[in-house]
């Protein structure tokens, strides 16, 4: 899959071809072929009308369609403008990588919601079910009514969406995929400084998201659970009823120890579960070191 992605990227970058709408579809087709997306996704729509300047892409579980904005989001536009002076291919190369990143993210959402629709019983499936009150695909029609009935504003949901189990899941899996893609890009080396810049962006985004999601608790020696926090914010109280097979009901030491013994650090990051303060500090240090090493290369390149 990654080799084919690199070929698509190269067909644009090496030929000085501007990123067009067709590029989105070509990258999506690579993902669709490898992951058999046609079995449960109705395709990709590339929107060339600016709707929300803050959004780059979205997956609709109800319609089973991934929508990507052709024009970059405000955040991506700032990134792209900052690499224009690297070299002549930097802007288009970074844009190509950002599009790969956002499509992988939405594909991960699509895969997960299909698992939920098919009755998946992993902890992350249950957390997403109960944090959105979605049990199967027909329930997506009722989400708006649920929010109205519970008097939960869409603003509250959107402002805290980084805490949601669905985002923890997609963020973790997307970073994992990008890590797997990078060696293939390093072998080709279209523009090393641009690739380093992209990797630094990914790790910076991860670092900032972790800072939003997790709070150090020096007295208890373990963090909060973003998934628990999110469920509490959207009042999904039935997630904590004993009959729900979650074995996860509150932020406390007993639950933390139980989860730590059952799930690896990677799984707890993916699920939005509690971490020890030491685990969070060490992981943040690993992420920060990745940022710093890339930043040093970029500084040397520009000097």
C-alpha positions in Angstrom: 0.0 0.0 0.0 2.7 2.5 1.0 4.8 1.8 -2.1 1.8 2.6 -4.3 1.1 5.8 -2.3 4.7 6.9 -2.8 4.3 6.3 -6.6 1.2 8.5 -6.6 3.0 11.2 -4.7 6.0 11.0 -7.0 3.9 11.2 -10.1 3.0 14.7 -9.0 6.1 16.0 -7.2 8.7 14.7 -9.7 6.8 16.1 -12.6 6.1 19.5 -11.0 2.4 18.8 -11.2 0.2 20.8 -9.0 -2.0 18.9 -6.5 -5.5 18.7 -8.0 -8.7 17.0 -7.0 -7.6 13.9 -8.9 -4.8 13.5 -6.4 -7.2 13.0 -3.5 -9.0 10.3 -5.5 -5.8 8.5 -6.4 -4.7 8.3 -2.8 -8.1 7.3 -1.7 -8.2 4.5 -4.4 -4.9 3.1 -3.0 -6.5 3.0 0.5 -9.8 1.6 -0.8 -8.1 -1.2 -2.8 -5.8 -2.3 0.1 -8.4 -2.0 2.9 -11.4 -3.1 0.9 -13.3 0.1 1.7 -15.8 -0.4 -1.1 -17.5 -3.0 1.1 -18.6 -0.4 3.6 -17.7 3.2 2.4 -19.7 4.9 -0.3 -16.7 6.7 -1.6 -14.9 10.1 -1.4 -16.2 13.5 -2.2 -13.8 16.4 -2.8 -15.4 19.7 -2.1 -14.0 22.7 -4.0 -16.3 25.1 -2.2 -15.0 26.6 1.1 -17.4 25.6 3.8 -15.6 25.6 7.2 -12.1 27.1 7.1 -11.1 25.1 10.2 -12.0 21.7 8.7 -10.0 19.7 6.2 -12.1 16.5 6.0 -14.9 14.6 7.7 -16.4 11.1 7.6 -20.2 10.8 7.8 -21.2 7.5 9.5 -24.8 8.0 8.4 -24.0 8.4 4.7 -20.8 6.4 4.7 -19.0 9.1 2.7 -15.7 10.8 3.3 -15.7 14.4 2.4 -12.4 16.4 1.9 -12.1 20.1 1.3 -9.9 20.8 -1.7 -8.8 24.1 -0.2 -6.6 23.6 2.9 -7.8 24.4 6.4 -6.5 27.5 8.1 -4.0 25.4 10.1 -2.7 23.6 7.0 -2.5 26.9 5.0 -0.2 28.3 7.7 2.0 25.2 7.5 2.2 25.3 3.7 3.0 29.0 3.6 5.9 28.4 6.0 7.8 26.0 3.7 7.6 28.0 0.5 11.2 29.2 0.9 12.6 25.7 1.5 12.8 24.6 -2.2 10.6 24.7 -5.3 8.9 21.4 -4.5 8.3 21.9 -0.8 4.8 23.5 -0.9 3.3 20.8 -3.1 5.2 17.9 -1.4 4.0 19.0 2.1 0.4 19.5 0.7 0.6 16.0 -0.8 1.6 14.6 2.6 -1.0 16.5 4.6 -3.7 15.1 2.2 -2.5 11.6 2.8 -2.6 12.2 6.5 -6.2 13.5 6.6 -7.5 10.8 4.3 -5.9 8.1 6.5 -7.5 9.7 9.5 -11.0 9.6 8.0 -10.5 6.1 6.7 -9.7 5.0 10.2 -13.0 6.5 11.4 -14.8 4.7 8.6 -13.2 1.3 9.5 -14.1 1.8 13.2 -17.7 2.7 12.6 -18.1 -0.3 10.3 -16.7 -2.4 13.1 -19.4 -0.9 15.4 -22.1 -1.5 12.8 -21.0 -5.1 12.5 -21.2 -5.6 16.3 -17.6 -5.2 17.2 -17.0 -5.9 20.9 -13.5 -4.4 21.6 -13.4 -1.9 24.4 -13.0 1.0 21.9 -16.1 -0.1 20.1 -18.1 0.0 23.4 -16.7 3.3 24.4 -17.6 4.9 21.0 -21.1 3.3 21.1 -21.8 4.7 24.5 -20.2 8.1 24.0 -22.4 8.7 21.0 -25.4 6.6 21.8 -24.9 4.7 18.6 -25.4 1.0 18.6 -25.8 0.4 14.9 -26.0 2.4 11.7 -29.7 3.2 12.0 -28.9 5.2 15.1 -26.9 7.8 13.2 -30.2 9.2 12.1 -31.1 9.9 15.7 -27.9 11.7 16.9 -29.3 15.2 16.4 -32.5 14.3 18.3 -30.3 12.8 21.1 -28.4 16.0 21.5 -31.6 18.1 21.5 -33.3 15.8 24.0 -30.3 15.8 26.4 -29.9 19.6 25.9 -26.3 19.0 24.8 -25.1 21.7 22.4 -23.2 20.8 19.3 -20.7 23.4 20.4 -19.9 21.5 23.6 -19.4 18.3 21.6 -17.2 19.9 19.0 -15.1 21.9 21.4 -14.2 18.7 23.3 -14.1 16.3 20.4 -10.3 15.7 20.9 -11.3 13.9 24.1 -13.7 11.5 22.4 -12.8 7.8 22.1 -13.4 8.0 18.4 -10.7 10.7 18.0 -8.3 9.0 20.3 -8.6 5.8 18.2 -8.3 7.6 14.8 -5.4 9.8 16.0 -3.4 6.9 17.3 -3.9 4.7 14.3 -3.2 7.5 11.9 0.1 8.3 13.6 1.0 4.6 13.4 0.3 4.5 9.7 2.4 7.7 9.1 5.3 6.1 11.0 5.0 3.1 8.6 4.9 5.3 5.5 7.9 7.5 6.4 10.6 4.9 5.6 9.2 4.5 2.1 9.4 8.3 1.7 12.9 8.4 3.1 14.1 5.9 0.5 12.8 8.2 -2.3 13.9 11.5 -0.6 12.0 14.0 -2.8 12.8 16.7 -0.3 14.2 15.7 3.0 13.7 19.0 4.7 10.0 19.0 3.8 9.6 15.4 5.1 11.3 16.4 8.3 9.0 19.4 8.6 5.9 17.1 8.1 7.1 14.6 10.7 7.8 17.5 13.1 4.2 18.7 12.5 2.7 15.3 13.2 4.6 14.9 16.5 3.8 18.5 17.5 0.1 17.9 16.8 0.3 14.7 18.9 2.1 16.5 21.7 -0.4 19.3 21.8 -3.4 16.9 21.7 -1.9 14.9 24.6 -1.6 18.1 26.6 -5.3 18.9 26.0 -6.4 15.4 26.8 -4.4 14.3 29.8 -3.9 16.1 33.1 -1.1 15.1 35.4 -2.3 14.2 38.9 0.8 14.4 41.1 -1.1 13.3 44.3 -2.6 10.2 42.8 0.3 9.3 40.4 -2.1 8.6 37.5 -3.9 10.7 34.9 -7.5 11.3 34.0 -9.2 9.3 31.3 -10.1 11.5 28.2 -12.7 8.9 27.2 -14.3 9.1 30.6 -14.2 12.9 30.6 -15.8 13.0 27.2 -18.6 10.6 28.1 -19.3 12.7 31.2 -19.4 15.9 29.1 -22.0 14.5 26.7 -23.9 12.8 29.6 -23.6 9.3 28.4 -24.3 8.0 31.9 -25.5 4.6 30.8 -21.9 3.7 30.0 -21.3 3.3 33.7 -24.2 0.9 34.4 -23.1 -2.5 35.6 -24.9 -4.4 32.8 -22.8 -2.6 30.2 -19.7 -4.9 29.7 -17.0 -2.2 30.0 -15.3 -2.9 33.4 -14.6 0.8 33.3 -16.6 3.1 35.4 -14.6 5.9 37.0 -11.2 7.6 37.4 -9.6 6.0 40.4 -6.6 4.0 41.3 -8.4 0.6 41.3 -9.6 1.2 37.7 -6.2 2.5 36.7 -4.4 -0.6 38.0 -6.9 -2.9 36.4 -6.6 -1.2 33.0 -2.8 -1.0 33.2 -2.6 -4.8 33.8 -5.0 -5.5 31.0 -4.0 -3.0 28.3 -0.6 -1.9 27.0 0.4 1.7 27.0 -0.3 1.9 23.2 -3.8 0.4 23.7 -4.6 2.9 26.5 -3.4 5.8 24.4 -5.6 4.5 21.5 -8.6 4.0 23.8 -8.2 7.2 25.8 -7.7 5.4 29.1 -5.7 6.4 32.2 -1.9 6.5 32.2 0.5 6.7 35.0 2.1 10.2 35.4 5.5 8.6 34.6 4.1 6.9 31.4 2.7 10.2 30.2 5.9 12.1 31.0 8.0 9.5 29.3 5.8 9.4 26.2 5.7 13.2 26.0 9.5 13.2 26.2 9.7 10.7 23.3 7.4 12.8 21.2 9.2 16.0 22.1 12.6 14.4 21.3 11.2 13.6 17.8 10.1 17.2 17.3 13.5 18.5 18.5 15.5 16.3 16.2 13.5 17.3 13.2 13.7 21.0 14.2 17.5 20.8 14.5 17.7 19.5 10.9 15.4 22.2 9.6 17.4 24.9 11.4 20.6 23.6 9.9 19.0 23.5 6.5 17.8 27.1 6.7 21.1 28.5 8.2 
